[in-house]
Amino acid sequence: MNNDKSRFSPVDLLNLGLIFVLFLFYLSAVAHSPYKWEPLAIFAFSGLLVAGAVYLRRKKNKNILLKILLFFYPLFFLFVVFESFFMIIPWFNPVTYDTLFAKTDLMILGVNPTVWIERFVHPWLTDLLCLIYIIYFPMPWFLMVWLAVKKKLRELDKSVFVLLVTYYLGYLGYFFFPATGPRFYEPIMQLQQKSLDGIFLAKPIRDIIMFLEPNKFDAFPSLHIAVSLTTIMLMSKYNKRLFYIFLPVVAGIFVAVIYCRYHYFIDVVAGIEISLVAYFGGEKIHSLAFEKHLGPYYKD
């Protein structure tokens, strides 16, 4: 096997593929967007992250810490790439789908879920569900760190790949079906009678989320649902203790996305579908194609 070729990980190629797709989206939007060069700078920096990972692998450094850090660079990559979305989506696809999604919820359930669930609103519950909602962000880290500590590098590589497939399928949904969610959709906002005031956690958590998410067209699909479901399935496979610890958290996330008015019910359904596709499809692609042709670089 070609050793240089084996320095590319499945995640590297997946990340390069995302940059290429986003660049195509940028080209179709740039004529109307006020952001001409900023997305290109983000794409270039993202590409350098991938190139740096490939370079370090080719040096075949035996340091286990360096190897593990190379597995985790995609988490930084995710954050960097996401920062370009608000500069592209409104001009790539100026149509928003909130009206369609709200009507779909009403057709399926007979109610607007974020309005119906107001009967349970209480300050302590608002604090609790906001806290559960934000646990989604670090949740995959618990499994990834455990796999790294146990030096289960094959499982770590596959898990990172499957999680990235989950994220990237969700990102495509943002571009093709942009929606802001019930918290910003005026017809539903007019029906919501209760304010989601917590005791001391809700407001700072919402402020943090607003700061971390400059792109507000990220309702469909719900990546909170997709990523948490993918993570819990991976935990079930690799660490049963983590699975049982986080199972109630995932159940809470399913409630929180509606209670906190971030998502429509149809967003939840789409998140479940994306998670199942990513988990089963991503694992199969990684096992049958990438491992066979790229080689187990993590065994050096």
N, C-alpha and C positions, 0 to 999 in steps of 0.2 A: 504493500500500500504506500502511496505517496505521503511521506511524513508532513510535507508542507500543507497538503490538502487537509490532513487530519487536524490541523490547527484551527480550522473553522468549526465552530460548534453549530448545532441546529439553531440555537438562539441567535447567533450572529447572522445567519442567512435570513431568519425570520425578521430580524430588525432591519436589515438592509432592504428586504422586500417592503416593509412598512414605509421606510424613507422614500423608496421609489414611488409607491402608490400616493403618498402625501404630496410628493413633488408634482405628480400628474394633476392632482386636485388643485394645487397651487397654480399651475399653468392655466387651468381653466378659469380661475378666479382672479388672477392678478390684474387683468385689464380694468376691473371694476373696484378692486380693493385699494384702500389707502396704504396698505402695508406691502410695499414693493420688495424690500430687501430683508426685512426682519425674519420672515419664515426661512429664507435661504440661509441666513446665519444660523438659525436653529438646526436646520437640516445638516449643514456642514459640521456643526459641533457634534451632532448625533452620530454622523458618519465617522468622525474622529474617535468617538468612544468605541465604536465597533472595531475600527482599525487598530486602536491601541490594545484592545483585548486580543485580537489576532496576533499582533506583534509579540505580546508577552507570552502567548502560548508557544509561538515558534521558537522562543528562547529555551523552551523546555525546562523551566525553572522547577526544581523539586520542592520548593517551599510550599507546604500545604496551605498556609495562610493566603499566599498569593493566588493559589488555585481557587480557593473558596471565594476570594474577592472577585475573581473573574466570573464566577457564577452569579454574583449579586449585582454586577454593573447594570444589568437590564432594569433594575428598580430605579436607578438614577436616570437611565435612558427614557423610561416611561414618563417620568416627571418632566424632563426637558421637552420631549416631543409634544406632550399635551399642551404645553404653553403656546404652541403655534396655532392651535385649533381656532381660537377666537379671531385670529387674523385671516382665516380662510373660509370657514363654514358659511357666514352670512352672504358671502359673494359667490361661493361655489353653489349653494342651494338657497336662494332667498325665500323659498316656500317653507313655512312652519306647519307642523302637523298637530298642534295642540287641539284644535277643533275636532279633527278626525279622531284622535285618541280619546278625548273626553266623550264624544258621542259613542264610540265603541264601548267604553266602560259602561255607559248608561244603557246601551243595548244589551250587553251581556249580564249586568248585575241589577239593572233597574234603578240604580242609585249612583250618585257620584261618591266614590269610596271615601275621599278625604272629607266630604261633608257628613256622610253617614257616621264616620268614626268619631265625630266631634262629641257624641254623647258620652264618650269615655275620657274626654280631656280633663286632666288634673295636673297641677304644677309638678308634683313629685313624679308622675308618670311621664310627663314631658321631659323632665331632666333625665330620667332613666333611659327613655327611648332615644333621646339625642346622644347620650353616652354610648349606647349600643350601636347606634348608626355610625358613629365615628370609629368604633372598634374595627370596622371593615378595613380601614386603611392599613393598620399593622397586622391584621389577622394572618395573612399568608406568611409573615416573617416567623411566626412561632414554629410552623412546620419546616420552613427552609433552614432556620438556625439549627433545629434539632437534627435534620438530615446532615447538615454540615458538621456538627459536633460529632456525630456518629460516623463521619466519613463515608456516608452512603452517597457517593458522588454520582453514580449512575442514576439513582432515584432522584437526587437533587436536580440533575440536569433535565430529566424528563419532567419533573414537576414544574420547574421554571418555564419550560417550553409550553406545557399545557396551560399554565396560567397566562402566559403571554398571548397564546392563541385566543383565550377568553377575552382578554383586554382588547385585542386588535379587531376581533369580530364586533365587539361593542363600539369601537371607534368608527368602524365603517357605518354602523347604524347612526351615529351622530351626524355623519356627513350626508347620508341619503334620506334620513328622516329626522331633521332637526326639530326639537321641541324643548320648551323651557320647563314644562311640568306645572302641576296645579298651583304651586306657590306663586307663579308669575302670570298665570292665565286668568285674565280679568273676569270672564263670565263665572268661573268657579270661585274666584276670590270674593265676588259679590255675594255668593251663597254661604261662605264660611262666616259663621257668627262668633266663634270663640277664638280668642287670641292664644297662641301657643306660648304662654308665659311659664317659665320654669321657676325654680326656687333660686338657684345660683349657677347651674350648668348650661342651660339651654342657650342663652344669649351668647356667651363666649364661644360655645361650640359652633353655633351658626355663623358667627363672625369669622372663625377660623376656616370654615368650609367656603364661605364667600371669598376669602382671600386666596385660598388654594385652587379655586376653580374659576379662573377668568372666563372660560368658555361656559356660558349658561345654556347652550343648546345641547345638553347632555342628559336628557330625560330618557330617551329611547335608544337602546334598551337600558334597563337598570343594571349597571355594572355592580352595584352593591349586591344585587341578587345573584348575578352571574358569577362573580369572583368568589363570594362567600360560599356559594353552592359548590363550585369547583374545588375550593380549598377544603371544604368538609369532606368531599368525596376522596380527595387525596389523603386527608388525615385518616379516613376510614381504612384506606389501603395500607398506609405506612406506620400509623401510630394511633392505636385504638384509644389510648388515654386522652390524647388531644382531641380526638373525635368526640368523646363523651363530654369533655369540658366545654367544647365550643358548639356543640349541637344546640343547647338552649340559646346561645348568642345568635346563631343563624336563624333560629325561629323568631327571635326578637327583631332581627333585621328585616324579616318579611313583614312584620307589623310596622316597624319604624318608618319604612320608606313611604307608607301610606299615611300613617299618623302624622309624620312630620311634613307632609305635603310635598315631598320631593318627586313622587312618581305616580303615574296612573297605574291602574291594575294591568293594562295591556303591556306596560313596561316590564312588570314583574313576569308576565307570561313569556315575553321575549327574552328576558334574562335567563329564565329556566331553560329555554330552548338553546340559547347560545352556550350555556354551561354544558349541557349534555353533548352538543356537537363538539365543543372544544375538548371535553374530557375523553370521550371515546375516539373521536377523529384525531385529536392531537397525539394521543398515546400511540395510536396505530401508525401515524405518519412517522413519529419519532423512532418507533421500534423497527418498522419494516423498511423505511427508506433511509433516514439520516444515519442511524447507527450502522447500517450495513455499508453505506457508501462513504461516510465521513470518518468512521473509525472511532474507537473509544479513547479520544484524546485525554480524557480525565484519568486514564490508568497509567500515564507516563510516570 
